[in-house]
Amino acid sequence: MLCVTFNKMPGSNCFEASFVVLIRISNPLVCVEKILLYNRSNRLWLLCACGFLAGCGSDGPTLVPAGGVVNYKGKPIGKINVMLMPSVGSSGMIAEGTTDESGKFALRTKEPGDGAMVGSYTVAFKYVPDEVPQMPGFAGAAKVASPIPEKYSDGSKSGLTATVDEDKSKNKFTFDLK
């Protein structure tokens, strides 16, 4: 059994990893950490494993501020969730934002307003009602009517795409839904 714990080191992006390897011989648990240290080649493997697990990393992907406005039939529309999904063959993470009453939205990947990763995306839209509707299949569950056509809720059918650029001034999108 391998037990691994990670601790973030104060004031840095580094993590220290500590682990204990336990094996079962008959009934008692024997700490392999002590056994490994007596064999030179096993010490090398242990050192490599520690180095691999204890490396320093970044805070994650680089995000670029992005946002825009959504119009439906020529007018800004509020309460619409905008979701950017990486295009086929493109790496990236999903970014999303919800429009305000003036149709404006700011994309987020991890935190509100942090933006999206650079890349190509397909775009989907979904209405966000004020109240959470009842789960479908329950007695009396009513379907919430969306003010936008259903085709926009699927990125592969919406026909809309977006490309997030490293230059944040190019990441102001206008989506005109019909």
N, C-alpha and C positions, 0 to 999 in steps of 0.2 A: 504494500500500500504506500502511496506517495502522498505526503501531506505538504502543501505549499502555502506559504503566507506571504503577502506582499505588503510592505509598509512604505508610504510616501515619505521621502526625506524632507524635513522642514526647509522651506525656502528654495526648493529646486523642483525640477521635473523628473528627478530620478527616483526610482523605486529600488528598495533593497529587497531581495528575495531570500527567504530562509526556508529550508525544507528538510524534512526527516523522512527517510525511507525505512519502512518497517516490513519485515517478512515474518512469516509464521513458520517456526520450526517446532514440530510437535505441538505443544500448547503455548509456550512462552513467546512473547514478541521480542525479537532481537533487533536492536538498532543497527542497521546496515551501515550507517554513517561511520560508526567505530570500526566495523569490519573492513570497509573500503579503504580506510587510511593505511592499513598494513600492506597493501598491495600497490606497487608503484603505478601500474597501468590503470588500476581502478581510481587512483588519485587523479590521474590525468582526465579520465572521463567525468569524475565528480567536478573537477575544476571547470571543464567545458560546459557542463550542465549548469553550474552556478553562473558562469559568465553569460550564458544564453538567457537565463531567467532573470538576471539582475541588471540587464542593460538599461540605459537611459533612453527615453523616447520622447517624442513631441507630444503636444496636447491634442493631437489628432490632425485631421485634414485642414488645409488652408481654405478658409472661407472668404468669399468676397461679398460685400453688401449688394443686395439686389431686391427689386420690388417693382411696383408699377400700379396699373389701374385696370379694372375689368369693367367693360361696358356691355350692356345687353340691349339690343335694338337701339343702339346709339346713345343710351343713357347709362351713367355710372350705376352700379348695383352693389348693394351691401350684403353682408352675411353669406359670402361665397368663399369657400375654402379653395385655394389655388394650390395644386400639388404638382411639383416638377419631379419627374421620375427619369433616371438616366436612360438615354436611348440605348437600343440594342447595340452591343459592342462597345459601349462607352462605360467607363468606370465612374463612380460617383455615389453620392448618397441622396436620398429623397429630401427635398426641401419643400416647405409649405408655408402658407400664410393665409390669413382671413381678411377679406375686404371690410372696410368701414363703410359708413353710409355714403361717402363720396367715391366709393369704388376702389380706394387705394389700399395697397397691401405691402407689407415688408416680409421678405422670405426669412425663414429660420430653418436651421438644420439641427442645432443642439439647443440654442437659447433664443429667445425672442429677438428678432432683428439682426442675428449674426450673419445671415446671408446664405449663399450656396457655394458648392465647389464649382470650379471652372469646368465647363463641359457642355455637351448637348443633351437636351431633355425633351421628353414628350410631356404635354401638359393636360391635366384633368381638373375639372371643376365640380364642386358639390355644394349644394345649399346647406347652410348651417342654421337650423331653426332655433328660436329663442328657448323653447322647451325641448327636453329630450323626449322623443316619441317612444311609445311602448314598443316592446319587442314584437316583431311579426310572429304570428302563430298563436298569440294569446287572445283570449276572448275580448272583444271590444277594441283591439289594436287598430288604430286608424293610420293609414299611410299619409305621411306629410307630403303635401304637394310642393314640388320644386318650381320656382319661377323660371328656371332655365331647362331646355330640352335634355332628356336623359343621355343623349349621345355624348355630352360633354363630361359625363362622370367617368368615362373610360378613356385613358390617354391614347390608346391605340385607335380609337374611333373619333376622337375630338378633332383630329386634323391640325392641331396646333402644336407648335414646337417652340423652344427657346434655347438660346445659346448664351451661357454665362461666360463673360470675358474677364480676364485679369484686370482690365480697366473698368473700375466701378461706374464710370460715367456712361458706359455702354449697357449697363444692366437695369435700365428702366424700360419695362415692358408694357405694352398696351395690347390687351386682348379684347377683340370685338366679337362677342358672341351674337348669333343671329337666331 
